Every structure is written in structure tokens, then in C-alpha cells.
């Protein structure tokens, strides 16, 4: 959706006489779907220019994380959709926060794999950094689980297998995801392709300047309590490639069993159980699983990292005999934008400059 075409602007001029206030006119434009609710709110606040981010127009806010907000946007020339992550306003003047966000941009720019969300562009909007990513409308696996649908065993294993291939690509480039969970595994291309989302928690393993540093979140646990590895629970900085394997194992366990591996009344209680307890074997809950699959899940979820697979690729290979092709259609498919990212640096920024600054949207 473009903001407004010249033809629509002419129509609006004729509509103005029918409404006594800008609020009423804007409400009508939203009702007619000439504007989105986000665009209408920002226009009423006098923030219309801030809807333009580089070559894109913001359409809706679709997420928010520790470092930034994520917007659905549309390219002004091509009309194609993308997801744009914008550094949160309270982090704009924080040099360290900006540096972390820019490192995230560079990390994403190194990735090029069908099972990892792509980065297409990056720049500055005033003092705020933004990152343009592939838009994957989903559904994600958390939404699939919430629907109550019982997934075929072969499809669950194929989801995990593709996710493992995406992780292997990241690991080969010195990156660790750190937050693999159903909500960060989305389906694209009619449900046939898995995409790893939210690499905002990504940690660079090979860079001495960032070794052991939390890039985008601080706290005792980076990740999600139901899926974090035991070593991650004990020390948020003590993560490696095999930590991602454990989280993937928890995700596959949830898909197969319909429940998280370690239930509990609080996130802390659930997280600490995995430090002191072995997971209940998945075949206790699913005796219909094919022979050998329970052992693969158990190895992914070994309490000791050395007990897991030597690589995510090895995990993918172990899952392959149990996986079946994904043929189920979903409502939407991924939209690709054919551009190549030019990623900025913290000083002497190589990026698109603008005097705009994107406001925090309060619905």
C-alpha cells in the first residue's frame, strides 16, 4: 500500500467538505483502506514524513524486541513488501546500543541461505538505524501449535531438519542464534520452506571485540526459558553452536509431544529444571514414533553439549530419514526483494542519511 497516490489526494480534497475534523476524515480514509491504521495515527500526530524510511513506506508495526521495533513496509517504486527493524528511540543516543545494532546488520549481511531470513538493506533515519529484511508472513510454528493441529511426524521432522540446515549456515559464518523456538521458525513459500527469524539475539563467535558479549539483550537469560540450553540458563554468555541444537531439540519435542519438555509454574522454574533433570523421553508421550527418532531428539537435548551432535548439519542428516516433504499450503508466501545490502559502520556511516526519525508507535 502506497501512502497516497496523486489520484487519491484529489479524491481526498473532495471528501474534506463532508467531515468536520481531520480525525473524522482520517477515520474514513482508514475505513476505505486508503491508509492503514498506523499511517492514520501518525498523520494525525503530524508524523507523516516519518512513515518514509529510505525507499520504503511503513504500513504496520508487526513486532518489537529488546533493541528495535519491526514494521511491515512497502517499497515505494516496486510495491513489494519487506520487514524493517528500526532501533528503539530510547537506544538512539546510546552509542553502545547503536554499535550492537550495526553489528547485527553486518551479521545478517553475511547470511545467504534459503532457511534463514535475508537482509536486503540498511541505513540511518536521523539517528536511528534501520535494517530491511525479507518479510515472511508465516504462519510460524508457535501459531501452528496454538491452532491445536496435530502435526504429522514427518512434517515436524522436516521443519527441524530445515531449521538445522539454516543453523549450520549461521554457525559456519561464526554466528549463534541463541533463541530458537517455535515462534522464530516460520513457514514460507506455501509452507514448503522453513525460515529462521529474529536473529536479533545473534552472537558473533569469531570476533574478539564481541566475544562473550550480549549483542541485543541484557539479563540473566538470553533466549526463551522453555527452549534455552542448560549452559545458557546458567550463564547467558556461555553459549556455543551446540546450544542452538538443544533449543532446536526442545522445539521438535514440543511439535511432537504437544507440550514443552519441562513444564513448570514460572519461567525460572522451567528453565532450572533443565539444569538438574533429564528430559522425559519423547517416546513415553508418543509411542507411535518410528524407531530411532526418540534417540535423535534425546541427543539434541543432551544436558552436556558434548553429548549433542558434532554439528547442526549432522543433526539435519540424522533427522532426514524421519522427514517427509512439506506440501501443505499456507495462506501467504514470502515476498523477495532483489537488492543487495550495503551495511554501515559506526563512524563515517555508509548508509542512507535522512533528517527523519521514526517515532515509537503507541497504538
N, C-alpha and C positions, 0 to 999 in steps of 0.2 A: 504494500500500500504506500504510494507516494503521499507526501503530506497533503498537498492540494494542487491540482492541475490548474492552469490558467482558465480552462473552461469552467471548472468548479468554482473558482474565485468569482467569475462573473455571475454564476448562479447564486452564490452567497450574497452578493450585493443586492440581488433582487429579493432575497429572503429577509434581509435585515429589517425591512419595514414591518414584517409580521411579528417581530419579537421586541419586547420592551427592554431587554438586557442582553449583554454579551453572554451571561451564563445560560439563558434560555436558548440563544442561538447555538451556542456550543453543544448543549444537550441535544438539540435537534440534529446537528452535524454528526454527532456520535451515533444517534439513533439511525441515521441514514447510512452509517458506516463510511462516511466521508473522512472521518477522523477516528482514531482509536481512543478508548478512554484515557490512556496515558497522554496522548497528544492533546486531547481536550483539556486535561488538568493542567498540563504545563503551559498551554497557550493562555489559559485564564490567569495563571500566575505571572504572565509576562516572560516566560522562559521559552518562547517558541524557537528562537535561534539555537537553543541548546539541544534541540532534537536532532540537529545535524552533527554527525560525528564523522569527520573525514568525508568519504564518498557515500556515507550511509545515512539513513533516516531511522531513528528509533521508533519502534512500533509498540513494544510492550516490555515490561520487566518480567523476566521469567525465572530469576533466581538471585540469590545473594549468599556470599560466603564471607570468610574472615577478612579478605582483602578487597573484595570488589562486588559490584552488582553486575548481573548478566542481563542483557537486553536482547530481545528479538529485534532485528533490524533488516532494512531492505536497501540494496544498492540503488542509488539514485538513477543510474544510467541503465543498468541491466534488469532491475526489478527483482533480483534474486535475493533469497533470504540468507542471513548469517546470524550468528550469535556474537554479541560484542560484550566483553567484560571490561568494565571501567573501574579504575581504582577508587575505592570509597573516599568520600570527601574528607573524612577525619584522618585519612592517611596521606593526603596530598602534600602537606608540608613536612611530612616525616621522611627525611632523606633515606633512612634505612628501609622504610616500608617501600618507597619508590624503587630503591635498588633491588629489593626482593622481587617486586612485581616485574621489573625489567629482566631479571634473571629467569623468571618464569616464562616470559616471552621468548627469550633465547632458547630455553629448554624445549619449548613446544616447537620452535622453528627447526630443531634438529630431527624431529619425528616425521616419518612419512611411511605410514603403514595402514592398510585397509581396516585394521581393528583398533585404531587409535584416532580420536577426533583430530582433525587437521587444523593448523593455524594458517591463516591466509595473509594477515596484515597486522601492523601495529603502528602506534603513533602517540601523539600527545594532543589532548584537548585542553588548552590552557595549561594548568599544572598537573592535570590528571592524565595518567597513562591509560591507553585502551588497547585491547587485543581483539582482533577479529578472528573468529573460529567458525569452523563448519557447524551448521545448525542441524542437529539430529532431533527431530520431533518425537521420536520414540514410538512406542512406549519403552520405558526402562523396565528392568526385571523386578524392581520393587512394585511398580504398578501392576505387572503381571501377577505377582504373588498376592497383592491386595485384592485382585479380582476374584480370588478363590479358585482359580482354574488349576486343575491338576495337570502339570506338565508331563509330557511323555519323557521317559527316562533318557531316550536317545537325544531328544532336543536339549534337555538340561545339560547333558554331557557335551553337546556341540557348542552350547553357549560358553561353557567353561573352557573348552578346547580353544575356541577362537580368542577368548579373553587371554588365555595363556600365551598365545602367539603374539598378541599385542604387548603383553608384559615382556616377553622375550626381546622384542624390538626395543622397548624402552631400556631394558637392562643392558643391552649391547651398547647403548649410547650413554651409559653411565647414569641412568635415571631410575629412581624408585618411585612408584606411585603412592604408596602408603595409605590409601583409602579405598581399596577395592571392596565393593559391597553391591547389592542388587541395584541400588539407586544410581550407581555410577557405571552400570553396564546397560547400554541402550541398544535397541534394535533398529536397524536401518535397512534401506533397500528392500522394502516389502517384508521385513522380518528375517531376511536371509543372512544378514551381516551383523555381527556384534561390534559395537564401538565402545571403547573405554572413554569415560567422561571425567571431568573435574580433575585435571592434572594440576590444579592449584595447590595441592599438597606435595607436589613432586619435589624430591630431594636430589641434588646432584651429588653423585658418589665420588666422581673423579676430580672435582675442582677443590684444591686445597683452601680456597678462600671461603667455601661454603660447607666444608666437611663438618658434619655434626650439627649444622645449623638448621633450624626450622625456617623454611622459606616463607610460609604464608600463615602459620598459626603458631601461637604460643600456648603452653599449658602442659599439664602432666600427661595428656594422651592426645597425640595427633592421629586422627583416624576415628573410627566408629567402634564403640565398645563391643558390639556383638560380632565384629569381624576382625578386630585387631589381633596381631600375633602376641603370644605371651611376652616375648622380649620387648615388644612395643609398649605393652602395658607397664612393664617395669621401668622402662626408660624410653621416652618418646624419641630420643635421638639414636637409640640403639636399634636401628633398622637396617636391613640389607635386602638383597633380592629375594631371599627365601621368606622374608616377612610377607611379601606380596603373595607368595604361594599359599601361606597359611590363610590369608584373607580370602583368596580365591577358593580354597577348600571350604571355608565357612559359608561362602556364597553358594557353592554347589550343594553343600549339606542342606542349606535352607531350601533350595529348589527341590531337592529330592524328598526331604522329610516334611516340608511344610512348616517347619519351626526352626528357630535359631539353635545352634549347637549347645549353648549354655544359658538356659532361661534363668531369670532372677528378677528380684523386685526393683532393683536400681541398676543404672549403667555401671556403677563402680562394682557392685556385687557380681554382675555378669562378667565384667572384664577380669576380675580377680579369680573367678572360678577357673579360667583357662590357664592360670599360672600354677594352680595346685592340683588340677584334675585332668585326667584324660577324657577325651570326648566319648560319649556313648557311641558304640559302633553303629554306623548308619543302617546296617542290615537288621539290627534289632527293631528299627522302625519301619524298614522297607525290606521284608524278607523276600520280596519278588525281584530284587536287584540281580542282575546277571553276575555270575561267579567272577570274582576278581575286582569288581568295581568298588566294593567296600574297602578293599586294601588300598586302592588308589586314593580314595577320599581320606582314609586314615593316614596315609603317608603325607599328603598335602598338609594335614593338620597335626603332624608330629609336634609335640611340645618343644623338642630340641631342633633348632634349624638344621643341624647336620643330618637329622633323620628324614628330611624332606628331599625332594628331587634335586639333582645337581643343577638343574636349570629349569626355567619356565618352559623351554622348548621340550625338555624331557617329559615334563608334566603333560604337555599337549600331546606328545606321542603316546603316553600311557592312557590318555583319555580317548584317543582316536578309535580303538576297537569298539567302544561303547556308544559312539556318537553316530547320529543319523542326520542327513541333510536337512536344513531348515527350509521348509516350503510354505509355512503358514504365512499368510498375508497379514499386514497391519495397515492401519488407516492411512499412514503417511510415510513418505520416504525421505531420505536425506537429500538436501539441496547442496550441490557443489558449486563453488565459485572459483574460476580458473585464474587465480592470481598467486604470486609468489611473495612470501613475507620479506620485508626489509626491516630488520629488527633494530631498535635503538640502543644506544649506550647511555649511561647515566650522565655523562658530561659530553658536551658537543653532540647533542642528541641528533641522530639521523632518523628523523621522523617527520610526520606531517604536523606543522605548527598551526595553531588557531588560537584566537583570543577567547574562545568559548570555554566554558567549564560546565560539566554535566552535573545537575543537582541531584541530591538524594531524593528519591521519589517516595512520598508518604501517601499511600492510597487513601 
